[in-house]
Amino acid sequence: MLALTSCSSDDNKTDEGGQGENPAVIASVRVKSPSGETIFYLGAYDKFPSTLDYKTMTEIGPGATIYSYGEHPYVWNGTASTLTKYNVSNEMKISSADALSLAGTGVSGTFGPPAFVSETEAYFFALNDGKIIKFNPTTMTITETISVTPLPLSNDAAVKTSTYMSYVTSAKKIILPVAATPTDFNKFPQYAQIAVFDIASKVITYVNDTRMSMGYDTFAKGNDGSLYYRPSRATALSLDYSTVTGNPTPGGLLKVNPNGTFDSTFFVDLKAVLNAHSVNVVSYVHDNKALTQYFDNTFTPPAKPADWYKVPTKYALVDLKTGEIVPFTSFEQYGTVYTVGTIDGVEYYGNIPTDNNNFKYRLLKQKGAAEFEAISEAGGSLIFVGRLR
């Protein structure tokens, strides 16, 4: 089964700074211990080696979300509500520098990694609690707790809206796409939604677009820097087991402007273009071609919703300008493929291998809309890559 997915740690993106005099990139992998526990490791290099051996990396621990900003890796432990900053020396030695605890801030829900604005300004968004935690990444201290309007329907168990990734834009806004995982399939939101935080006024607004039903909590990124609000598997599944009719397409694609508005001049109904039963996700947009995962129009939903995710999907590149459809097979040799980071404007991917490729984990570098280069083998599944300097 070919799939392109995003795991909880895998959508994190690095800040793209200059290489400096002592270039350094980092890579994180996860490995199962003999006892069955998943352990995370972090390595630093002047360039990615042909083999990423976790035995030469620094052990981070059993629970970690890893990302970077500037010259520092950061590790979030959601269980302990602690963010740890690490240093990387010119000799590529990794050491913990400082830690920040969110215990006592009153946030209780799950939320994604922080949005870094500068070396001294960053934010955690706990929108189901109606709180934003501002902190200083240099001193690793909380500087302000901001009360905002809670995310609508986030505490409604039948709908469960949520945010995960946050995107800092050139317009001094931080934008978070909103998703939902309904337990009542009839209650999937029939609109797209983003949360927009104005850094200057400290006000958050929720912006809706009724051209499509609710999508995913991370954007699909264009290689030109564009941000696209994309379809969600959870909404496609909900519609298959609901009695709702007449809803906006769950298979649309919207473009989001840096000022926190939806682009009124751009909309593509990928479900209609593909004549698909449903569009489950758009992985990326490269040179105006969207990599789209879908069920074709012969698909019949399984009797049990739990079996829905087990059905093999199809992939195609859809030209967003002409509507041309090109079958996509680039990842068949790698198994399940997912994004692990952006370096110097280029996307990198990890994979979960299958029997036909001898269970080799690889780090893949994107070279084009359907072109990828395996640059490293890894001793475990890739979690994150980034450039520090």
N, C-alpha and C positions, 0 to 999 in steps of 0.2 A: 504494500500500500504506500503510494507516494503521498507525502504531505509536507506542507511548509507551515510551520507553526511558530508561535512566540510563547516561550515559557516566562514565568513571572520575573526572573532575573534577566531575561534575554532581550528585552526591548530597551534596556538602558543604553543611552548614547553618551559618548564622551564629548567634552568640550574640545574644540579643535584649535589648539594653540600652535605657536611656532616650534620648530624642532630644536632650536638653540644649539649650543656647542656640544652638549652631551645628550644626543637623542635617546629617548627611552619609550618603549612600548610595553604594555602589560597584557597578560593573558591569564584568565582564570578557568580552571576546569573543576569538575566534580567527579568523585570516584567513590564507589561503594567499598567500604572496608570489609574484612572477612566476617565481621559480626553483622553486616547488612546495613550499617549506618552510612549515610551519604556525607562525605567529607569534602570541603571546598579548599582549593589550593590556588595560590597567586604567584605568578612569576613575572620578572622584569627583564628586558633585553634591549640591546641597542637596535636590533631588528629581529623579526620572528625567525627562530631557528627551524630547521627542517623537521625536528622532533620536539614537541612540547612534553617533556617528561615531568610528571607531577612529583616524582621522587626528588627532584632538584628544586622544587618550588617551596614557598612558605605556606605552611598549613594555616588556614583561616578558621576552620571550625565546622561544625555540622549544620549550621543554619546561616545562610548569608545571601544578601543581595548586594552585588558588587558593581561599582561604577566609578567614574573619575571626573575630576574637574581640575584644570590647571595642571600642576605638577604632583597632585596627590590622588592616590586611590582612596575610595571611601567604601566602608562595609556597613550595611544596615542589618541589624539583628532584630527582626520584628518581635520575637518572643521576649527579648529583654528590653525592647524599645530603646536600643542604643545604637548610635552612629559612631563608628570609629574611623579616624583619619590615619593614614599610613604615609611614611616617608619612603622614598626610593633614592638611594645614594648614587653617585656617579659610577660606583662599582656594581650597581644593580642589586644592592642589598636592601631588603624590605624590612621595615621596623614600624611598630605602632607608635603614633605620635600623641594622639589625644582622643578623648571620647566625649560624646554628648548624649545625655539621657533625656528622653521625653517623659519619663515617669514623673507623675505629679503635675503634668500639664492639663490633665482632664480629657485627653483624647483616648478614645476607646476602640474606634473602628479600624479596619484595615485600610491602608493607603500606600501609595507608591513612593518611589524615590524622590528626593527633594529637587526643586528647581534652583539651579545656581545662576544668580544674576552677575555676581562679581566675586572677588576673593574675600569680600567682607559681608556679602549679602546673599542669603539663600532662604528658601521657604519649603516647609512641609505643609501639604494640604490634607487636612482631615475634615473633608466637607460634609460627611454625614453627621459629624459633631458640630458643624458650623464654626470650625476653628482653623486658623492658619498660624503655624508656628514659624516666626522669623528668627533666623540665627546667623551668627558670624562664623563662617568656615575657617577663618584665620585663628580666632581665639576659641572656637568651638563652644560658644556660649549662646544661650537663648537671649534674644534682645527684645522680643515682643510677642505676645499672644493676641492675635487679631480675631475678633468675633465677626462672623459674616452670616449671611442667610444660608441655612443648611441646604444641601443638594436636595431638590424635590424628589420624593419617592424613595430616597435612599434607605429610609427606615421602615418602608412598607415591604414586609416579607413577601408579598405576592408579586412585587415588581423588582425590588433590589437594584436600583440604579447605583452606579459607582464610577469613580475615576481612578486612573492608575498613573499614566505618564503625563508629565507637564512639559510644555514647550515655551521657552522664552523667545519672544519675537523682537524684531527691530523697532516695533512701535511701542516698546516698553510695556507690553502686555505678557501675561503668562496664560496660556490656553491649555485646557484639559478636556479632551473628548470624553463624553459621557456614554456609558454602556448600561445594559440591564441584563439580569439573569432571572427572568420571571419564574416563580413556582406555579403561578396561575398563568397558563399559556395564553389566555384571552386578554391578559393585561400588559402585553408588551407595548411600550410607548410608540405611538404612531407619528413620530417626528424624530429628526436628528437633533442632537443637543450638544453644546459645548459650554464649559464654564470658563469665563474670562475674568482674570484678575488684573485690575489696573494698579500697577506698582506705585504710582504717585498718589492716587486717592485712597488706596487700600480698600477699594470696593470690588466685590465680585458680582458679576451678572451672569444669568443663564440665558443663552441665546438658542432659539429653536429654529428649525427649518422643516417645513411640512412636505418637501419634495421626496423624502424617503423616510422609512421607519428607522428606529434607533439602531445605531451601529456599534462599533468597537471602541474600547477605551484606550487605544493607541492609534495614532495616525499612520497612514501609508505615506512614506516620504518619496518625493520626486528627486531625481538626481540634480535638478536645478534648484533645490531648496524648498519647493512647494510642499504644502501640507494638505493631505486629502483625508476627509472623514469617510470611513470605509464600512462595508457591510459587516455584520456580526453573525457568527454561527448560532448564537443563542436566539437571535430574532428569527432566523431562518427555521430553526427547530420549533420555536414557539408557534409559528404560523402553520407548520405541518400538523400540529396537534390542537389547534384552536378552532373555534367556530367563527372567527372574525373574517369579514369580507370587506372589500372596498377600501382597504388600507393602502397608504403609499407604499411603493415598492420597497422591499427589504434589500434589494440588490442594486442600489444606486451608489454613485460616487460623487461627493461634493468637494469643492476646493475651499479652504479656509484662508482668509486674508490675515496679514500680520496684525491688523487693528482689532481682530476678534469678531469679524463678521463673516458670514458665508458669502462666497462670490456668487452674485445673482446671475452672472452671465455663463456660469459653468455648471452643467449637470449631465451625467451620463447614466442611463439606466442599463447597466451591464446585463441584468437578467433578460431584458428585451433584446439586446444586441446578440447575446449568445443563444437566445431561445431556450433558456435554461429553466429547470424546475426551481432552482434557487442558486444564489451566489453566496458562498459561505465566508469568503474573505478575499481581500485584495492585499497581496503581500508587499508590493512596491510599485512605483511608476518610474520607468527609465526611458528617457527620450520619448515621452508621451505614450509609452506602451505599458499597460497595466497587467501585471501577473495576477490572474484571477483563478480562484479555486471554486468549482461549482459541481452541482448535480445536474445532469442533462435531463431533458424532458421525458425520459423513460423511467426516471426514478419514482419508486413507490415507497413512502415512509414505512419503516418497520412498525410492527404492532406495538413494540415497547420503545419509548423515547430513549431509553438507555442504550439501545442498539443503533441509534441514528448515527453516532460518531464512528461506528465500526464499518460503515459502508464506504467502499473506495470512491474517491472523487476524481474529477478530471481537472486538467489545468490548461489554460490558454493565455497567450499574450493578446490583449485587445488594444488596437490602436485607438486612442481616445479622440483623434481627429477624423479618421476615415472609417472607423468601425471594422477594419480588417481584423480577422481572427487567425492566429497562428498557433497550432498545437505546441505545447511546451513539454520537453522531455529532459531538460538539462540536469535535473536532480535524480533521475531514475537510478543512477549508479551509486548514489549516496544515501538513499533511504529518506528518513525524515530530516528536513533541513529547516533551520530557524536563524533569525538574525541575532548577532552577538555584539554589534557595535559599528560605529562610523569613525574612520580615521582619514583625515585630510579629504573629506567629502566622498570617500569610497566606503561602500557597505561591505561588511564581513559577515560570514555565516558559519555556524557549526552544524553538525549532523548527528543523527542517531542511526548508525549503520544497520544494514540488513544482512541476511545470510549470503547474498550474492556478491558482497564486496568484502568478505572476510572480516567483518566486524571492525573496520578501521575508522577511528574518529579522525576528522580532518578539519582544518581551518580553511575556508574558501573565501577568495577575494573576488568581488564582482568586477567584471571587465566590460559588460554590456548588458543589454536587455535579456539575453539568453546565454551569456558567456561568463564562465566562472573558472578560476584557477585554484587548484589545491596547493597551498603554499606550505602547510605543515601537517604532520600527523601528530595526534595527541594521545596521551595515555588515559584520557577520560573525556567525557562530553564537555565541549566548550560552553562557557557561561558568559564571558565578557572579554572584549578586547578594547584597548584604547591607547591613545598617545598621551604621554605626560609632558614631553618637551621635544 
